[in-house]
Amino acid sequence: MKRININQDIKPMSEFRSGVASFLKQVHDTKRPLVITQHGKGVAVLLDVNEFEAMQEKIELLEDIHLSLSLIESGQGVESTHARDMILKGIKN
């Protein structure tokens, strides 16, 4: 996901309401999120659906890595050769 352009990607709710279609197009075309504010504070973020899905995949991968590191640190890790054998055995069944 691209970084927010402060001059273009932060809009008040009133402006968003009156130009929803153009802001949807902007988010789709630029692949940047749009921050919607109300009373000067951020209340929502609008993302392109493909960018959102990519972000979700990255988060899931990071969670898997974090879990793996935690298991290794607690001594619950499995040697790579043993893991390979377990996977191959599972595929053959």
N, CA, C and O atoms as CSV, one atom per row, in Angstrom:
chain,resi,resn,atom,element,x,y,z
A,1,MET,N,N,0.844,-1.163,0.000
A,1,MET,CA,C,0.000,0.000,0.000
A,1,MET,C,C,0.893,1.230,0.000
A,1,MET,O,O,1.905,1.290,0.698
A,2,LYS,N,N,0.497,2.197,-0.791
A,2,LYS,CA,C,1.261,3.440,-0.863
A,2,LYS,C,C,0.973,4.302,0.358
A,2,LYS,O,O,-0.076,4.186,0.991
A,3,ARG,N,N,1.932,5.169,0.671
A,3,ARG,CA,C,1.781,6.069,1.816
A,3,ARG,C,C,0.760,7.165,1.521
A,3,ARG,O,O,0.553,7.552,0.370
A,4,ILE,N,N,0.142,7.643,2.560
A,4,ILE,CA,C,-0.852,8.708,2.442
A,4,ILE,C,C,-0.185,10.003,1.988
A,4,ILE,O,O,0.897,10.357,2.457
A,5,ASN,N,N,-0.843,10.698,1.075
A,5,ASN,CA,C,-0.447,12.042,0.664
A,5,ASN,C,C,-1.317,12.988,1.488
A,5,ASN,O,O,-2.520,13.089,1.247
A,6,ILE,N,N,-0.728,13.671,2.445
A,6,ILE,CA,C,-1.482,14.478,3.411
A,6,ILE,C,C,-2.383,15.509,2.726
A,6,ILE,O,O,-3.497,15.755,3.188
A,7,ASN,N,N,-1.924,16.099,1.651
A,7,ASN,CA,C,-2.711,17.131,0.963
A,7,ASN,C,C,-3.914,16.572,0.216
A,7,ASN,O,O,-4.878,17.298,-0.024
A,8,GLN,N,N,-3.874,15.295,-0.155
A,8,GLN,CA,C,-4.941,14.738,-0.985
A,8,GLN,C,C,-5.755,13.639,-0.304
A,8,GLN,O,O,-6.877,13.360,-0.727
A,9,ASP,N,N,-5.224,13.023,0.723
A,9,ASP,CA,C,-5.837,11.796,1.236
A,9,ASP,C,C,-6.457,11.917,2.625
A,9,ASP,O,O,-6.721,10.905,3.273
A,10,ILE,N,N,-6.690,13.128,3.083
A,10,ILE,CA,C,-7.403,13.347,4.339
A,10,ILE,C,C,-8.565,14.285,4.024
A,10,ILE,O,O,-8.361,15.429,3.616
A,11,LYS,N,N,-9.784,13.786,4.217
A,11,LYS,CA,C,-10.967,14.553,3.840
A,11,LYS,C,C,-11.980,14.563,4.979
A,11,LYS,O,O,-12.156,13.559,5.669
A,12,PRO,N,N,-12.653,15.712,5.176
A,12,PRO,CA,C,-13.710,15.756,6.181
A,12,PRO,C,C,-14.944,14.972,5.710
A,12,PRO,O,O,-15.178,14.817,4.512
A,13,MET,N,N,-15.707,14.495,6.661
A,13,MET,CA,C,-16.902,13.698,6.364
A,13,MET,C,C,-17.841,14.438,5.414
A,13,MET,O,O,-18.386,13.826,4.495
A,14,SER,N,N,-18.039,15.733,5.616
A,14,SER,CA,C,-18.957,16.493,4.762
A,14,SER,C,C,-18.512,16.471,3.305
A,14,SER,O,O,-19.340,16.327,2.405
A,15,GLU,N,N,-17.222,16.611,3.068
A,15,GLU,CA,C,-16.685,16.558,1.698
A,15,GLU,C,C,-16.791,15.147,1.133
A,15,GLU,O,O,-17.083,14.969,-0.049
A,16,PHE,N,N,-16.555,14.142,1.977
A,16,PHE,CA,C,-16.658,12.759,1.540
A,16,PHE,C,C,-18.094,12.438,1.120
A,16,PHE,O,O,-18.308,11.818,0.078
A,17,ARG,N,N,-19.074,12.854,1.921
A,17,ARG,CA,C,-20.486,12.589,1.601
A,17,ARG,C,C,-20.878,13.136,0.237
A,17,ARG,O,O,-21.594,12.485,-0.524
A,18,SER,N,N,-20.403,14.335,-0.064
A,18,SER,CA,C,-20.817,14.971,-1.317
A,18,SER,C,C,-20.044,14.468,-2.532
A,18,SER,O,O,-20.436,14.743,-3.667
A,19,GLY,N,N,-18.943,13.729,-2.311
A,19,GLY,CA,C,-18.151,13.265,-3.449
A,19,GLY,C,C,-17.718,11.826,-3.351
A,19,GLY,O,O,-16.603,11.482,-3.743
A,20,VAL,N,N,-18.604,10.962,-2.822
A,20,VAL,CA,C,-18.250,9.555,-2.591
A,20,VAL,C,C,-17.669,8.895,-3.834
A,20,VAL,O,O,-16.621,8.254,-3.760
A,21,ALA,N,N,-18.329,9.044,-4.964
A,21,ALA,CA,C,-17.884,8.368,-6.188
A,21,ALA,C,C,-16.475,8.807,-6.588
A,21,ALA,O,O,-15.654,7.977,-6.979
A,22,SER,N,N,-16.198,10.088,-6.492
A,22,SER,CA,C,-14.860,10.558,-6.892
A,22,SER,C,C,-13.788,10.075,-5.922
A,22,SER,O,O,-12.658,9.810,-6.334
A,23,PHE,N,N,-14.128,9.956,-4.636
A,23,PHE,CA,C,-13.151,9.461,-3.670
A,23,PHE,C,C,-12.921,7.955,-3.823
A,23,PHE,O,O,-11.807,7.472,-3.623
A,24,LEU,N,N,-13.966,7.222,-4.173
A,24,LEU,CA,C,-13.786,5.793,-4.465
A,24,LEU,C,C,-12.848,5.622,-5.653
A,24,LEU,O,O,-11.969,4.760,-5.636
A,25,LYS,N,N,-13.034,6.440,-6.681
A,25,LYS,CA,C,-12.159,6.382,-7.855
A,25,LYS,C,C,-10.726,6.749,-7.473
A,25,LYS,O,O,-9.779,6.101,-7.920
A,26,GLN,N,N,-10.564,7.777,-6.655
A,26,GLN,CA,C,-9.230,8.205,-6.218
A,26,GLN,C,C,-8.515,7.063,-5.496
A,26,GLN,O,O,-7.352,6.783,-5.784
A,27,VAL,N,N,-9.196,6.408,-4.568
A,27,VAL,CA,C,-8.597,5.306,-3.807
A,27,VAL,C,C,-8.231,4.160,-4.745
A,27,VAL,O,O,-7.165,3.559,-4.615
A,28,HIS,N,N,-9.116,3.865,-5.683
A,28,HIS,CA,C,-8.844,2.781,-6.642
A,28,HIS,C,C,-7.655,3.123,-7.535
A,28,HIS,O,O,-6.785,2.281,-7.756
A,29,ASP,N,N,-7.611,4.347,-8.048
A,29,ASP,CA,C,-6.559,4.745,-8.987
A,29,ASP,C,C,-5.195,4.912,-8.320
A,29,ASP,O,O,-4.179,4.501,-8.879
A,30,THR,N,N,-5.166,5.508,-7.138
A,30,THR,CA,C,-3.892,5.816,-6.490
A,30,THR,C,C,-3.371,4.671,-5.622
A,30,THR,O,O,-2.179,4.604,-5.323
A,31,LYS,N,N,-4.267,3.775,-5.223
A,31,LYS,CA,C,-3.933,2.676,-4.292
A,31,LYS,C,C,-3.515,3.207,-2.921
A,31,LYS,O,O,-2.906,2.487,-2.129
A,32,ARG,N,N,-3.846,4.470,-2.646
A,32,ARG,CA,C,-3.556,5.057,-1.336
A,32,ARG,C,C,-4.839,5.081,-0.517
A,32,ARG,O,O,-5.920,5.264,-1.076
A,33,PRO,N,N,-4.743,4.902,0.788
A,33,PRO,CA,C,-5.940,4.990,1.625
A,33,PRO,C,C,-6.416,6.441,1.736
A,33,PRO,O,O,-5.647,7.381,1.536
A,34,LEU,N,N,-7.692,6.597,2.058
A,34,LEU,CA,C,-8.282,7.907,2.284
A,34,LEU,C,C,-8.733,7.966,3.735
A,34,LEU,O,O,-9.523,7.132,4.177
A,35,VAL,N,N,-8.238,8.940,4.473
A,35,VAL,CA,C,-8.615,9.122,5.870
A,35,VAL,C,C,-9.796,10.085,5.907
A,35,VAL,O,O,-9.734,11.181,5.350
A,36,ILE,N,N,-10.868,9.669,6.566
A,36,ILE,CA,C,-12.064,10.501,6.691
A,36,ILE,C,C,-12.103,11.048,8.113
A,36,ILE,O,O,-11.983,10.304,9.086
A,37,THR,N,N,-12.273,12.363,8.210
A,37,THR,CA,C,-12.282,13.002,9.523
A,37,THR,C,C,-13.674,13.518,9.867
A,37,THR,O,O,-14.504,13.781,8.997
A,38,GLN,N,N,-13.890,13.650,11.161
A,38,GLN,CA,C,-15.129,14.249,11.658
A,38,GLN,C,C,-14.744,15.100,12.853
A,38,GLN,O,O,-14.116,14.614,13.794
A,39,HIS,N,N,-15.115,16.356,12.816
A,39,HIS,CA,C,-14.738,17.301,13.872
A,39,HIS,C,C,-13.225,17.350,14.051
A,39,HIS,O,O,-12.727,17.484,15.169
A,40,GLY,N,N,-12.490,17.239,12.930
A,40,GLY,CA,C,-11.043,17.366,12.945
A,40,GLY,C,C,-10.279,16.132,13.397
A,40,GLY,O,O,-9.055,16.169,13.516
A,41,LYS,N,N,-10.992,15.036,13.650
A,41,LYS,CA,C,-10.327,13.811,14.088
A,41,LYS,C,C,-10.614,12.679,13.108
A,41,LYS,O,O,-11.711,12.584,12.558
A,42,GLY,N,N,-9.609,11.818,12.895
A,42,GLY,CA,C,-9.794,10.671,12.010
A,42,GLY,C,C,-10.823,9.705,12.570
A,42,GLY,O,O,-10.749,9.327,13.739
A,43,VAL,N,N,-11.796,9.296,11.731
A,43,VAL,CA,C,-12.836,8.359,12.172
A,43,VAL,C,C,-12.905,7.100,11.314
A,43,VAL,O,O,-13.471,6.094,11.740
A,44,ALA,N,N,-12.334,7.145,10.108
A,44,ALA,CA,C,-12.406,5.981,9.231
A,44,ALA,C,C,-11.312,6.060,8.174
A,44,ALA,O,O,-10.764,7.124,7.887
A,45,VAL,N,N,-11.017,4.896,7.607
A,45,VAL,CA,C,-10.051,4.815,6.512
A,45,VAL,C,C,-10.696,4.019,5.395
A,45,VAL,O,O,-11.231,2.935,5.628
A,46,LEU,N,N,-10.649,4.548,4.189
A,46,LEU,CA,C,-11.181,3.870,3.011
A,46,LEU,C,C,-10.010,3.302,2.221
A,46,LEU,O,O,-9.078,4.023,1.864
A,47,LEU,N,N,-10.069,1.990,1.953
A,47,LEU,CA,C,-8.983,1.307,1.237
A,47,LEU,C,C,-9.506,0.647,-0.030
A,47,LEU,O,O,-10.659,0.220,-0.090
A,48,ASP,N,N,-8.653,0.568,-1.034
A,48,ASP,CA,C,-8.936,-0.239,-2.213
A,48,ASP,C,C,-9.012,-1.698,-1.772
A,48,ASP,O,O,-8.199,-2.135,-0.958
A,49,VAL,N,N,-9.952,-2.442,-2.284
A,49,VAL,CA,C,-10.175,-3.811,-1.824
A,49,VAL,C,C,-8.952,-4.703,-2.062
A,49,VAL,O,O,-8.645,-5.547,-1.220
A,50,ASN,N,N,-8.255,-4.541,-3.178
A,50,ASN,CA,C,-7.057,-5.348,-3.437
A,50,ASN,C,C,-5.937,-4.992,-2.463
A,50,ASN,O,O,-5.192,-5.865,-2.017
A,51,GLU,N,N,-5.822,-3.714,-2.138
A,51,GLU,CA,C,-4.812,-3.283,-1.165
A,51,GLU,C,C,-5.150,-3.843,0.218
A,51,GLU,O,O,-4.258,-4.247,0.963
A,52,PHE,N,N,-6.436,-3.865,0.555
A,52,PHE,CA,C,-6.859,-4.418,1.840
A,52,PHE,C,C,-6.528,-5.908,1.927
A,52,PHE,O,O,-6.011,-6.372,2.944
A,53,GLU,N,N,-6.825,-6.660,0.859
A,53,GLU,CA,C,-6.529,-8.092,0.842
A,53,GLU,C,C,-5.026,-8.343,0.953
A,53,GLU,O,O,-4.603,-9.252,1.668
A,54,ALA,N,N,-4.220,-7.551,0.258
A,54,ALA,CA,C,-2.764,-7.707,0.344
A,54,ALA,C,C,-2.285,-7.420,1.761
A,54,ALA,O,O,-1.401,-8.107,2.274
A,55,MET,N,N,-2.867,-6.409,2.388
A,55,MET,CA,C,-2.501,-6.069,3.761
A,55,MET,C,C,-2.866,-7.215,4.713
A,55,MET,O,O,-2.094,-7.546,5.613
A,56,GLN,N,N,-4.035,-7.813,4.514
A,56,GLN,CA,C,-4.458,-8.938,5.343
A,56,GLN,C,C,-3.489,-10.117,5.201
A,56,GLN,O,O,-3.132,-10.750,6.195
A,57,GLU,N,N,-3.069,-10.408,3.979
A,57,GLU,CA,C,-2.111,-11.498,3.755
A,57,GLU,C,C,-0.790,-11.234,4.460
A,57,GLU,O,O,-0.197,-12.145,5.037
A,58,LYS,N,N,-0.330,-9.995,4.414
A,58,LYS,CA,C,0.924,-9.638,5.090
A,58,LYS,C,C,0.785,-9.785,6.602
A,58,LYS,O,O,1.699,-10.269,7.270
A,59,ILE,N,N,-0.338,-9.374,7.130
A,59,ILE,CA,C,-0.577,-9.500,8.570
A,59,ILE,C,C,-0.592,-10.965,8.980
A,59,ILE,O,O,0.006,-11.331,9.992
A,60,GLU,N,N,-1.273,-11.811,8.201
A,60,GLU,CA,C,-1.317,-13.244,8.508
A,60,GLU,C,C,0.080,-13.862,8.482
A,60,GLU,O,O,0.417,-14.680,9.338
A,61,LEU,N,N,0.884,-13.473,7.508
A,61,LEU,CA,C,2.259,-13.979,7.421
A,61,LEU,C,C,3.070,-13.544,8.637
A,61,LEU,O,O,3.805,-14.345,9.214
A,62,LEU,N,N,2.938,-12.285,9.023
A,62,LEU,CA,C,3.658,-11.794,10.196
A,62,LEU,C,C,3.205,-12.512,11.469
A,62,LEU,O,O,4.022,-12.795,12.344
A,63,GLU,N,N,1.904,-12.807,11.576
A,63,GLU,CA,C,1.405,-13.549,12.733
A,63,GLU,C,C,1.986,-14.954,12.759
A,63,GLU,O,O,2.350,-15.455,13.823
A,64,ASP,N,N,2.078,-15.597,11.593
A,64,ASP,CA,C,2.670,-16.937,11.509
A,64,ASP,C,C,4.144,-16.908,11.924
A,64,ASP,O,O,4.612,-17.789,12.644
A,65,ILE,N,N,4.860,-15.892,11.466
A,65,ILE,CA,C,6.271,-15.766,11.831
A,65,ILE,C,C,6.408,-15.556,13.334
A,65,ILE,O,O,7.261,-16.168,13.977
A,66,HIS,N,N,5.570,-14.695,13.887
A,66,HIS,CA,C,5.612,-14.425,15.332
A,66,HIS,C,C,5.325,-15.699,16.127
A,66,HIS,O,O,6.013,-15.984,17.107
A,67,LEU,N,N,4.321,-16.460,15.715
A,67,LEU,CA,C,3.996,-17.715,16.387
A,67,LEU,C,C,5.166,-18.691,16.283
A,67,LEU,O,O,5.522,-19.342,17.265
A,68,SER,N,N,5.753,-18.790,15.113
A,68,SER,CA,C,6.893,-19.695,14.915
A,68,SER,C,C,8.055,-19.324,15.826
A,68,SER,O,O,8.661,-20.194,16.452
A,69,LEU,N,N,8.363,-18.041,15.898
A,69,LEU,CA,C,9.460,-17.596,16.766
A,69,LEU,C,C,9.153,-17.885,18.235
A,69,LEU,O,O,10.042,-18.277,18.991
A,70,SER,N,N,7.907,-17.693,18.634
A,70,SER,CA,C,7.511,-17.979,20.017
A,70,SER,C,C,7.672,-19.464,20.332
A,70,SER,O,O,8.154,-19.825,21.405
A,71,LEU,N,N,7.271,-20.318,19.400
A,71,LEU,CA,C,7.396,-21.767,19.608
A,71,LEU,C,C,8.863,-22.174,19.694
A,71,LEU,O,O,9.231,-22.994,20.536
A,72,ILE,N,N,9.688,-21.617,18.843
A,72,ILE,CA,C,11.121,-21.933,18.868
A,72,ILE,C,C,11.737,-21.486,20.187
A,72,ILE,O,O,12.495,-22.234,20.805
A,73,GLU,N,N,11.415,-20.269,20.622
A,73,GLU,CA,C,11.973,-19.740,21.870
A,73,GLU,C,C,11.541,-20.553,23.087
A,73,GLU,O,O,12.281,-20.647,24.066
A,74,SER,N,N,10.344,-21.140,23.027
A,74,SER,CA,C,9.858,-21.926,24.167
A,74,SER,C,C,10.284,-23.392,24.075
A,74,SER,O,O,9.879,-24.213,24.898
A,75,GLY,N,N,11.101,-23.716,23.072
A,75,GLY,CA,C,11.600,-25.082,22.938
A,75,GLY,C,C,10.638,-26.037,22.263
A,75,GLY,O,O,10.848,-27.250,22.296
A,76,GLN,N,N,9.599,-25.519,21.658
A,76,GLN,CA,C,8.609,-26.370,20.999
A,76,GLN,C,C,8.838,-26.482,19.494
A,76,GLN,O,O,8.006,-27.038,18.777
A,77,GLY,N,N,9.957,-25.959,19.019
A,77,GLY,CA,C,10.267,-26.025,17.601
A,77,GLY,C,C,10.588,-27.447,17.167
A,77,GLY,O,O,10.849,-28.316,17.998
A,78,VAL,N,N,10.567,-27.672,15.882
A,78,VAL,CA,C,10.850,-28.987,15.292
A,78,VAL,C,C,12.018,-28.818,14.329
A,78,VAL,O,O,12.053,-27.863,13.552
A,79,GLU,N,N,12.973,-29.741,14.378
A,79,GLU,CA,C,14.098,-29.709,13.444
A,79,GLU,C,C,13.569,-29.751,12.015
A,79,GLU,O,O,12.554,-30.393,11.743
A,80,SER,N,N,14.251,-29.073,11.112
A,80,SER,CA,C,13.762,-28.972,9.733
A,80,SER,C,C,13.641,-30.334,9.056
A,80,SER,O,O,12.695,-30.558,8.301
A,81,THR,N,N,14.567,-31.236,9.305
A,81,THR,CA,C,14.473,-32.553,8.668
A,81,THR,C,C,13.265,-33.318,9.188
A,81,THR,O,O,12.592,-34.011,8.426
A,82,HIS,N,N,12.988,-33.196,10.475
A,82,HIS,CA,C,11.818,-33.862,11.059
A,82,HIS,C,C,10.528,-33.229,10.506
A,82,HIS,O,O,9.567,-33.936,10.203
A,83,ALA,N,N,10.515,-31.912,10.378
A,83,ALA,CA,C,9.342,-31.219,9.829
A,83,ALA,C,C,9.087,-31.665,8.393
A,83,ALA,O,O,7.945,-31.909,8.005
A,84,ARG,N,N,10.158,-31.769,7.606
A,84,ARG,CA,C,10.025,-32.212,6.213
A,84,ARG,C,C,9.436,-33.615,6.163
A,84,ARG,O,O,8.534,-33.884,5.368
A,85,ASP,N,N,9.941,-34.508,7.006
A,85,ASP,CA,C,9.433,-35.883,7.033
A,85,ASP,C,C,7.952,-35.914,7.415
A,85,ASP,O,O,7.179,-36.682,6.842
A,86,MET,N,N,7.553,-35.078,8.385
A,86,MET,CA,C,6.148,-35.025,8.801
A,86,MET,C,C,5.263,-34.536,7.653
A,86,MET,O,O,4.177,-35.072,7.430
A,87,ILE,N,N,5.724,-33.529,6.933
A,87,ILE,CA,C,4.948,-32.978,5.813
A,87,ILE,C,C,4.828,-34.023,4.700
A,87,ILE,O,O,3.738,-34.252,4.175
A,88,LEU,N,N,5.944,-34.652,4.345
A,88,LEU,CA,C,5.898,-35.655,3.290
A,88,LEU,C,C,5.005,-36.822,3.673
A,88,LEU,O,O,4.280,-37.348,2.829
A,89,LYS,N,N,5.047,-37.227,4.910
A,89,LYS,CA,C,4.202,-38.318,5.379
A,89,LYS,C,C,2.733,-37.921,5.258
A,89,LYS,O,O,1.899,-38.734,4.861
A,90,GLY,N,N,2.413,-36.657,5.603
A,90,GLY,CA,C,1.038,-36.168,5.502
A,90,GLY,C,C,0.547,-36.101,4.066
A,90,GLY,O,O,-0.630,-36.344,3.801
A,91,ILE,N,N,1.431,-35.776,3.144
A,91,ILE,CA,C,1.056,-35.683,1.728
A,91,ILE,C,C,0.765,-37.078,1.159
A,91,ILE,O,O,-0.135,-37.247,0.337
A,92,LYS,N,N,1.526,-38.054,1.598
A,92,LYS,CA,C,1.359,-39.419,1.066
A,92,LYS,C,C,0.073,-40.078,1.562
A,92,LYS,O,O,-0.455,-40.976,0.905
A,93,ASN,N,N,-0.426,-39.646,2.702
A,93,ASN,CA,C,-1.658,-40.251,3.266
A,93,ASN,C,C,-2.875,-39.738,2.613
A,93,ASN,O,O,-3.982,-40.141,2.967
